[in-house]
Amino acid sequence: MRAIVRGFFLSIFCIAPVCAAVPEPAFVLTEPGEEIVDYSKYGVFQGIGTENYKYKMTDPKKLAAAVGEGIFPNTTGVRNNPTYKQYMKDKKLDGSHWSFVGTHDKQADYFRWATAAEDPGVKLYFTGLALENAGHIRQAIKAYYALVVQFPSSVGITFWGTPWYVGPAAMDKIVHLTQTYPELGITLADGYIAVKNRYDDDKKNDAFVVNPGKLVQCPPDQVRGAPADLAKLKVTVEKKFGKSIQLKRFENGHWQLLVDGKPFFVNAVAYQPIMIGQSPDLGTIEDWTKMDKNANGKIDGPFDAWVDRNGNNRQDADEPAVGDFQLMKDMGVNVIRVYHHDFSANAEVFRQLYAQYGIRVMMGDYLGMYAVGSKAPWIPGTDYSDAAQQQNMLESVMNMVKTYKDEPCILMWVLGNENNYGTANNAKDRPQPYYRFVNETAKKIKEIDAAHPVAICNGDIHYLNVFAENCPDVDIFGTNAYRSKDGFGKFNFWLPIQEVADKPVIVTEYGCPAFGRGYSWPEAEEYQAEYLVNNWQDMMNNRAGHGVGNSIGGSLFEFIDEWWKAGAPPGYPDIVQDVMSRHRGPFLDGWYYEEWFGICGQGDGTDSPFMRNLRAAYFRLQSLWKEQ
């Protein structure tokens, strides 16, 4: 599974695993203004809850004093700050404001963004982010709320040239911060921003329905809403798959996955243990379900992997083979995500995975992504209107289902892998034929297997409306989503999926590299751990009975680093773990490092495919998953 993302600094929303203490600010604000600003004192709201929303300032001078420095319409406070003047004199603020995101100098980030020549909504968002990173949580909330009130229809552009909806992102930030720090006693009442026609790349047809709500004081124990009592709610939809798997929809719109009559939350990892030096680009990948390099009669990764606890890149006497499957069980993994194409042909391995370790499988077919299964050339790639290619893909899917449908390990089928991004296929340019084909494939699966639900693997929520219109027979909306270390976003993720598709949601990929340029190994590993824990917690906080209520879990990308993804020249094996990045991303230093997404490393690579280094994220997630 090769993660290809669409966004940079997208919306974020989560409730932290535990209430966090408000941090000490990294620097002093000379003009902090009021803690909570009542905008009705300084202007007039018009068209609340409609596409004609507007806030008209009537007293900008007093509003500037109330919001404080760095927040619109206060344009002079920062420039009057003596430290800002010194930074300017020392040339510490030279260069693009985009190079001042998440740096070690938090005050420089704040100064640079608060004075940037940028779209006012984007400027306020990153000013708020700089304040947040510096520990000025109240002022950050005020910056995000100023954006919601005054520039809710502001649209930024991602690294990929696609629209980024800043208003919903800011609203998600407010929810995140107020719920992470409930001792502030602040909550957002009645706020809502919906963006009509947002699911394509054309921002010209967007329409914004805005209710900015209001920041209000409340007791800390009331900042978070009480969970819903599912036992008291009517079940409006119940889908049964064979004897053991169910999906339920409650009258409040929440969805729940049940296995053997009990609620089941998916704590999955993507698993593809590729030996260092092998690469799909070179056609040299061996099937990991059959690989036995030490010829001891056991499959290497699942049963012979060992942990380098001594950190010396060699297997010492006190480091016995334990195997990835045991490591997963010890961590609390209950599902793995794999694809059947050429890399998972040994069904006996999956039988052992379930029988001995209690771990189930999300089994997938690429459905023409990367031209796999369609037999199309890479250029122009899979054509979802081509009858011959459709037949090839259906044969691939039916082979998967017939091979594994009676295996007790199977939890669900997964179709595609963010095909809507258009890598070696035309789903991006012609989404209708693609999503129609997904639905036809789901129907074909159900003709021979009624015992397992069918999910799509979409790229984020791009073309969500087209999916909703064309895929009634797909049971679960799955999505690869790389959003931020704080989660996915109530207003930019969970709520739109509920409103447009009304299906249970599984995050088929979420992840973070354990590397950041300019940061130490411990710093990068801790960031990865925080990112993954918070992403998982956001999914938990939107499961049935909580939040939006449509989350049924997710699959972490990934269990072990893959060294083939970047760096090696064409025609050569990649035998060095590369730190080259080609894509911007919402990570430690703002970049993707494709070869560093594992929660397990392979050390210096001298004992691949066996050696494992367990990163901080493994232990942080273990402490949470084992408690469930």
Secondary structure, DSSP 8 states (H G I E B T S, - for coil): -------SS-------SS-------SS--S----SS--GGGTEEEESTTBTT-EEEES-HHHHHHHH-TTSTT--STTTT-HHHHHHHHTTTT-S-GGG-SS-S-HHHHHHHHHT--S-HHHHHHHHHHHHHHTT-HHHHHHHHHHHHHH-TT-EEE-TTS-EEEHHHHHHHHHHHHHHH-GGG-EEEES-EEEEETTTSS-GGG-EEEEE--EEEE--GGGSS-----GGGS-EEEEEEETTTEEEEEETTS-EEEEETTEE--EEEEE-----TT--TTTT----TTT--TT-SSS-IIIII-EE-TTSSSS--TT--B--HHHHHHHHT--EEEEE-TTT---HHHHHHHHHHH--EEEEEE-TTGGGTTT---TTT-B-TT-HHHHHHHHHHHHHHHHHHTT-TTEEEEEE-SSGGG-TTBSTTT-HHHHHHHHHHHHHHHHHH--SS-EEEEEETTTTHHHHHHH-TT--EEEEE---BTTBS-IIIIIHHHHHHT-S-EEEEEE---S--TTS-HHHHHHHHHHHHHHHHHHHHTTBTTSTT--EEEEEES-SB--TTSSSS-TTS---S------SB-SSTTSB--GGG--SEE-TTSTTTTTEEEE-HHHHHHHHHHTT-
